[in-house]
Amino acid sequence: MDAAAVFRLDPIRLRQRPFEHVIVDDFIAPEIYRELVRTFPACPRNGGPTGYSCFWGDPLYDALIADNAAWRAVFEAAQSQAFVDYCLRTFASVCGKTGCTIDMSKAA
């Protein structure tokens, strides 16, 4: 599924306070969001940052992505070039201000 079918990737105003961020109503397509909510997994206790996390490579996570179209769509959209480009466009001024640069000539 195309990233633009999963996420709203329209240009959006960057808010400056209390830190640089954006607010996008319905960022995740509503029908996909409803399915994510309906199928949100019960994460077992583990050593993640919250103590109840599920990560790429965990059997639970991998099964969720493999077996659920909505979770797979979000995963693939978040890994897409379109989403990376959206983030770079949206936060370019923040990256430059903080000294973060991206040299695409070194990308493999």
C-alpha positions as CSV (number, residue, x, y, z in Angstrom):
1,M,0.0,0.0,0.0
2,D,1.2,3.5,-0.9
3,A,2.4,5.6,2.0
4,A,0.0,8.4,1.0
5,A,-2.9,5.9,1.3
6,V,-1.8,5.2,4.9
7,F,-0.5,8.7,6.1
8,R,-1.6,12.2,5.3
9,L,1.7,13.5,3.8
10,D,0.4,17.0,2.9
11,P,2.7,19.9,3.6
12,I,2.0,21.2,7.1
13,R,3.1,24.1,9.2
14,L,5.9,23.4,11.6
15,R,5.0,24.5,15.1
16,Q,7.9,26.0,17.1
17,R,6.7,25.8,20.8
18,P,7.4,24.1,23.1
19,F,9.6,22.4,20.5
20,E,9.4,21.8,16.8
21,H,6.5,19.5,16.0
22,V,3.5,19.1,13.7
23,I,-0.1,18.3,14.4
24,V,-1.9,16.4,11.7
25,D,-5.6,15.5,12.2
26,D,-6.3,12.0,10.9
27,F,-2.6,11.4,10.1
28,I,-3.3,7.7,9.8
29,A,-6.2,6.9,7.4
30,P,-9.3,6.5,9.6
31,E,-10.2,3.0,8.4
32,I,-6.6,1.8,9.1
33,Y,-6.6,3.5,12.4
34,R,-9.8,1.8,13.5
35,E,-8.3,-1.6,12.6
36,L,-5.1,-0.7,14.5
37,V,-7.2,0.1,17.6
38,R,-9.3,-3.0,17.2
39,T,-6.3,-5.3,16.9
40,F,-3.8,-3.6,19.3
41,P,-1.7,-6.4,20.8
42,A,-1.4,-7.1,24.4
43,C,2.4,-6.7,24.8
44,P,4.0,-9.1,27.4
45,R,6.2,-7.7,30.1
46,N,9.8,-7.3,28.8
47,G,12.8,-5.1,28.9
48,G,11.7,-2.4,26.6
49,P,11.4,1.3,27.5
50,T,8.0,0.9,29.0
51,G,8.4,-2.6,30.2
52,Y,5.6,-3.7,27.9
53,S,6.9,-3.2,24.4
54,C,7.0,-5.1,21.1
55,F,9.8,-4.6,18.6
56,W,10.8,-5.4,15.1
57,G,12.3,-8.9,15.2
58,D,10.2,-10.0,18.2
59,P,8.0,-13.0,17.3
60,L,4.9,-11.2,18.5
61,Y,5.8,-8.2,16.4
62,D,6.7,-10.2,13.3
63,A,3.5,-12.2,13.5
64,L,1.4,-9.0,13.9
65,I,3.0,-7.5,10.8
66,A,2.7,-10.8,8.8
67,D,-0.9,-11.5,9.8
68,N,-2.6,-8.1,9.9
69,A,-3.0,-5.9,6.8
70,A,-3.4,-2.7,8.8
71,W,-0.3,-3.1,10.9
72,R,1.6,-4.2,7.8
73,A,0.5,-1.2,5.9
74,V,1.6,1.2,8.7
75,F,5.0,-0.6,9.0
76,E,5.6,-0.5,5.2
77,A,4.5,3.1,4.9
78,A,6.8,4.2,7.8
79,Q,9.7,2.4,6.0
80,S,8.9,4.0,2.6
81,Q,10.9,6.6,0.8
82,A,7.8,8.8,0.6
83,F,7.5,9.0,4.4
84,V,11.3,9.7,4.7
85,D,11.0,12.4,2.2
86,Y,7.9,13.9,4.0
87,C,9.9,13.9,7.3
88,L,12.9,15.5,5.7
89,R,10.8,18.2,4.0
90,T,8.8,18.9,7.1
91,F,11.8,19.0,9.5
92,A,14.6,20.3,7.2
93,S,14.9,23.6,9.1
94,V,15.2,21.8,12.4
95,C,17.8,19.4,11.1
96,G,19.9,22.3,9.7
97,K,19.6,24.4,12.9
98,T,20.8,21.5,15.0
99,G,23.7,20.6,12.7
100,C,22.1,17.4,11.4
101,T,22.8,17.0,7.7
102,I,22.0,14.2,5.3
103,D,24.4,13.5,2.5
104,M,22.4,11.4,0.0
105,S,25.6,10.8,-2.0
106,K,26.7,8.3,0.7
107,A,23.4,6.5,0.8
108,A,23.6,2.9,-0.4
